[in-house]
Amino acid sequence: MKKIKLHKGKKYSICSCGLSKTLSFCDNEHRDYNDKNGTNYKSVKVIAEETVSIDVNSSTWNIK
């Protein structure tokens, strides 16, 4: 699990594939992976209504 701070009005892309080099944020690594493996990973888009800190996690993330 990672704690991230989201700022009011800013759009974020959260990684769902686990391949991002900048977890918990998406860096579009899923695009090549999807093409090569026939998968359909997409980032999760979030727009913060207020500045908050949240905990995020995905079963695909390999966090130590």
WOUR-V705976 format. One record per residue. N is the residue number from 1. RES is the residue in three letters. PHI is phi as a letter, one per 30 degrees, with the letter a starting at -180 (999 if undefined). PSI is psi in radians with two decimals (999 if undefined). OMEGA is omega in degrees with one decimal (none if undefined). Layout:
N:RES:PHI:PSI:OMEGA ; N:RES:PHI:PSI:OMEGA
This chain:
1:MET:999:2.46:178.9 ; 2:LYS:b:2.47:174.6 ; 3:LYS:c:2.25:178.3 ; 4:ILE:b:2.67:177.4 ; 5:LYS:c:2.23:177.9 ; 6:LEU:c:2.36:-177.7 ; 7:HIS:c:2.42:-176.8 ; 8:LYS:e:2.24:175.5 ; 9:GLY:i:-0.12:-178.3 ; 10:LYS:c:2.50:179.4 ; 11:LYS:c:2.35:-179.7 ; 12:TYR:b:2.60:172.8 ; 13:SER:c:2.05:-178.0 ; 14:ILE:c:2.35:-178.6 ; 15:CYS:d:2.35:174.1 ; 16:SER:c:-0.18:-174.8 ; 17:CYS:c:-0.42:-178.9 ; 18:GLY:i:0.02:-176.7 ; 19:LEU:c:-0.19:-176.3 ; 20:SER:d:2.44:175.5 ; 21:LYS:d:-0.12:-178.0 ; 22:THR:b:0.69:-179.8 ; 23:LEU:e:2.38:16.5 ; 24:SER:c:0.07:-178.4 ; 25:PHE:c:2.59:-179.8 ; 26:CYS:d:2.40:172.5 ; 27:ASP:b:0.33:175.8 ; 28:ASN:i:0.32:175.4 ; 29:GLU:d:-0.43:-178.4 ; 30:HIS:d:-0.44:-176.0 ; 31:ARG:d:-0.89:177.0 ; 32:ASP:d:-0.72:179.8 ; 33:TYR:d:-0.78:178.4 ; 34:ASN:d:-0.77:-179.8 ; 35:ASP:d:-0.72:-176.4 ; 36:LYS:d:-0.47:-171.6 ; 37:ASN:c:0.05:178.6 ; 38:GLY:i:0.47:179.0 ; 39:THR:c:3.08:-175.4 ; 40:ASN:b:0.77:178.2 ; 41:TYR:d:2.50:175.8 ; 42:LYS:b:2.72:174.7 ; 43:SER:d:2.75:176.4 ; 44:VAL:c:2.09:-178.1 ; 45:LYS:d:2.34:-180.0 ; 46:VAL:b:2.32:170.9 ; 47:ILE:c:2.08:-176.0 ; 48:ALA:d:2.26:176.3 ; 49:GLU:d:-0.34:175.1 ; 50:GLU:a:2.87:178.5 ; 51:THR:d:2.12:-176.7 ; 52:VAL:b:2.81:168.9 ; 53:SER:c:2.32:-179.8 ; 54:ILE:b:2.76:172.2 ; 55:ASP:c:2.29:177.7 ; 56:VAL:b:2.61:-179.0 ; 57:ASN:a:2.69:175.0 ; 58:SER:b:2.48:179.0 ; 59:SER:d:-0.26:179.4 ; 60:THR:d:-0.19:-179.1 ; 61:TRP:d:2.37:176.2 ; 62:ASN:c:1.36:-177.6 ; 63:ILE:c:2.29:179.9 ; 64:LYS:c:999:none
